[in-house]
Amino acid sequence: MTSALDRWNPLTPLAAAVAMVLAAFAGPQPYAPALVLALALLVAFASDIGLEVTALTMLVVLPTFALLVVLDAAFPAGSGQRQWIPSRAGVLDALAISLRLGAAIAALGVIVTGVAPRRLTRALAARGLPAWAAYLVIASLEAVPDARRRAQDVIDAQRCRGVAMGKGTGVRGRLRALPALAGPLIVGLVTESEERALALDARAFDPRAARTTLAPIADPAAEQWARRVIWLALAAVIVWRLWQFAQSLTIAT
């Protein structure tokens, strides 16, 4: 499946995502994470992956916010008794933490969802990434989709054998069907890892050898300058944050 981000060199959105994550934590709070979250979601919807990135972000942010609010209500600061009512300061702190977490997940979710792992590793390899590191990156990024696809194949195979693994079987039925899913899934993943190792050996894989590519990824000069500007802006934000931290230490002493 192609994405709108395929028009760019993968290193450009990767640099932007890393800069956005660091800016969300180092920038002014809570404005920086809110701006980063909105910008990441805007880029996601412009790249036709908005629903996936939004669902991934909300799946982590909402439970985190609810948990922090409940903890603040159950264990209020400066009080020896539980009031079960969250304080305004506790809600604001939970919102700030959730915003930073959501900004990081949304920014990185755009890369994970919108950039093909193999394009990203080819671009990194062109920049000097070792072959063994490229293989680890590809295997890690493709592990979850491969496991999900294999799990669906196991479910379909078990249904053909008459094992009730679908909806409507209840919690007990799903727990009883779990071994029928976990066993073949684990064995299949181990077998696939062995097959990949044999394939690397058959191709005389040498992590120290120089690699060539049949489809080099273009890296225009405009994108190279854009990445330099991103890193300079990020360095400025970090220096500003360190200067503020030093000023606070000076005032405290």
C-alpha positions in Angstrom: 0.0 0.0 0.0 1.4 3.4 -1.1 1.3 6.5 1.1 1.5 10.2 0.5 4.8 10.1 2.4 6.3 8.0 -0.3 6.9 11.2 -2.3 9.5 12.1 0.3 12.8 10.6 1.2 12.0 8.5 4.4 14.8 10.3 6.3 12.9 13.7 6.0 9.7 12.6 7.8 11.8 10.6 10.3 13.9 13.7 11.2 10.7 15.7 11.5 9.1 13.1 13.8 12.1 12.9 16.0 12.3 16.7 16.2 8.6 16.9 17.1 8.9 14.3 19.8 11.8 16.1 21.5 10.2 19.5 21.0 7.0 18.2 22.7 9.1 17.4 25.8 11.6 20.3 25.7 9.3 23.1 24.5 7.0 25.3 26.5 4.4 23.3 28.4 1.6 22.6 27.6 1.6 24.6 24.4 4.4 22.6 22.7 2.9 19.1 23.0 -0.5 20.4 22.1 0.9 22.0 18.9 2.9 18.9 18.1 -0.1 16.7 18.6 -2.3 18.8 16.3 0.5 19.1 13.7 1.1 15.3 13.7 -2.6 14.5 13.3 -2.9 17.1 10.5 0.0 15.4 8.7 -1.6 12.0 9.3 -4.9 13.1 7.8 -3.2 14.8 4.9 -1.3 11.5 4.2 -4.6 9.4 4.4 -3.5 7.6 7.6 -5.4 9.9 10.0 -7.8 7.3 11.3 -5.0 4.8 12.1 -2.8 7.3 13.8 -5.7 8.8 15.8 -6.9 5.4 17.0 -3.3 4.5 18.0 -2.9 7.8 19.9 -6.3 7.7 21.7 -5.7 4.0 22.6 -2.8 5.1 24.8 -3.7 8.7 25.8 -7.2 8.2 27.1 -6.4 5.3 29.5 -3.3 7.1 30.7 -5.3 10.3 31.4 -8.1 8.4 33.2 -5.6 6.4 35.3 -3.7 9.5 36.4 -6.9 11.3 37.3 -8.1 8.3 39.4 -4.7 8.1 41.1 -4.9 11.8 42.0 -8.4 11.3 43.4 -7.4 8.2 45.4 -4.1 9.6 46.7 -4.4 13.4 46.9 -1.2 15.3 47.5 -0.9 16.9 50.9 -3.9 15.1 52.3 -3.9 12.2 54.6 -7.3 10.9 53.6 -8.9 9.9 50.3 -11.5 12.3 48.9 -12.2 10.4 45.6 -12.4 13.8 43.9 -9.6 14.8 41.5 -8.1 18.2 42.2 -7.7 20.8 39.5 -3.9 20.7 39.7 -4.1 16.9 39.4 -6.3 17.0 36.3 -3.9 19.6 34.7 -0.9 17.5 35.5 -2.6 14.4 34.0 -3.5 16.4 30.9 0.0 17.7 30.5 1.5 14.2 30.7 -1.1 12.8 28.4 -0.5 15.6 25.9 3.2 14.8 25.8 2.6 11.1 25.4 0.0 11.7 22.7 2.3 14.0 20.8 5.1 11.5 20.8 2.8 8.6 19.8 1.2 10.6 17.0 4.5 11.8 15.6 6.1 8.4 15.6 2.8 6.8 14.5 3.0 8.7 11.3 6.3 7.1 10.5 5.3 3.6 11.6 2.0 3.7 9.6 2.9 5.9 6.6 6.5 4.9 5.8 7.3 1.5 4.4 9.9 -0.2 6.6 11.9 -1.4 3.6 12.1 2.2 2.1 13.2 3.5 5.5 16.0 0.9 5.9 17.2 1.4 2.3 17.4 5.2 3.0 19.3 4.5 6.2 21.6 2.0 4.5 22.4 4.7 1.9 23.5 6.8 4.8 25.9 4.1 6.2 23.6 2.0 8.3 25.2 -1.5 8.7 23.5 -4.4 7.1 22.9 -6.2 10.3 21.2 -3.1 11.8 19.1 -2.7 8.7 17.9 -6.3 9.0 17.0 -5.8 12.7 15.1 -2.7 11.8 13.1 -4.4 9.1 12.4 -7.5 11.2 11.3 -5.4 14.2 8.9 -3.2 12.1 7.4 -6.1 10.3 7.1 -8.4 13.3 3.7 -7.1 14.5 2.0 -7.1 11.0 3.5 -10.6 10.3 2.3 -11.9 13.7 -1.2 -10.4 13.2 -1.5 -12.0 9.7 -0.2 -15.4 10.9 -2.7 -15.2 13.8 -5.6 -14.6 11.5 -4.4 -17.6 9.3 -4.3 -19.8 12.4 -7.8 -18.6 13.5 -9.2 -19.4 10.0 -7.5 -22.8 10.0 -8.9 -23.7 13.5 -12.4 -22.6 12.4 -12.2 -25.0 9.5 -11.5 -27.7 12.0 -14.6 -26.8 14.0 -12.9 -24.9 16.9 -15.1 -22.1 18.1 -12.8 -19.0 18.1 -15.0 -16.3 16.9 -17.3 -13.8 18.5 -20.2 -14.9 20.7 -18.3 -17.7 22.4 -17.9 -15.8 25.7 -14.9 -15.2 27.8 -14.6 -18.9 28.9 -14.8 -20.1 25.3 -12.1 -17.7 24.2 -9.9 -18.8 27.1 -10.4 -22.4 26.1 -9.5 -21.6 22.5 -6.4 -19.6 23.5 -4.1 -22.7 23.4 -5.4 -23.6 20.0 -4.2 -20.2 18.8 -1.1 -19.7 20.8 0.5 -23.0 20.1 0.5 -22.9 16.3 1.3 -19.2 16.3 4.4 -19.6 18.4 5.6 -22.6 16.4 5.0 -20.7 13.2 6.9 -17.7 14.3 9.9 -19.8 15.4 9.8 -21.7 12.1 9.7 -18.4 10.2 12.7 -17.1 12.1 14.7 -20.3 11.2 13.7 -19.9 7.6 14.9 -16.3 7.5 18.2 -17.4 9.0 18.6 -20.1 6.4 17.7 -17.7 3.6 20.4 -15.3 4.9 23.0 -18.1 4.9 22.0 -19.2 1.4 22.6 -15.7 0.2 26.0 -15.5 1.9 24.9 -12.6 4.1 27.9 -10.7 5.4 27.2 -7.8 7.7 30.6 -6.2 6.9 30.2 -6.2 3.1 29.2 -3.1 1.2 25.7 -3.1 -0.1 24.2 -1.9 -3.4 20.5 -1.3 -4.2 18.5 -1.9 -7.3 16.1 1.0 -6.5 18.0 3.9 -4.9 15.9 6.4 -3.1 16.1 10.0 -4.3 17.3 12.6 -1.8 16.9 16.0 -3.3 19.0 18.9 -2.1 15.8 20.7 -0.9 15.1 17.8 1.5 18.7 17.7 2.7 18.5 21.4 3.6 15.1 20.9 5.2 16.6 18.3 7.5 19.4 20.6 8.4 16.9 23.3 9.3 15.0 20.8 11.4 18.1 19.8 13.4 19.1 23.4 13.9 15.7 24.3 15.2 15.7 21.4 17.5 19.2 22.3 18.8 17.9 25.8 19.5 15.0 24.5 21.5 17.2 22.2 23.5 19.7 25.1 24.2 16.8 27.3 25.3 15.5 24.6 27.6 18.9 24.1 29.2 19.3 27.8 29.6 15.9 28.0 31.4 16.9 25.1 33.6 20.2 26.8 34.5 18.3 30.0 35.3 15.9 28.2 37.6 18.9 26.6 39.5 20.5 30.0 39.8 17.3 31.5 41.3 16.8 28.6 43.6 20.3 29.0 45.1 
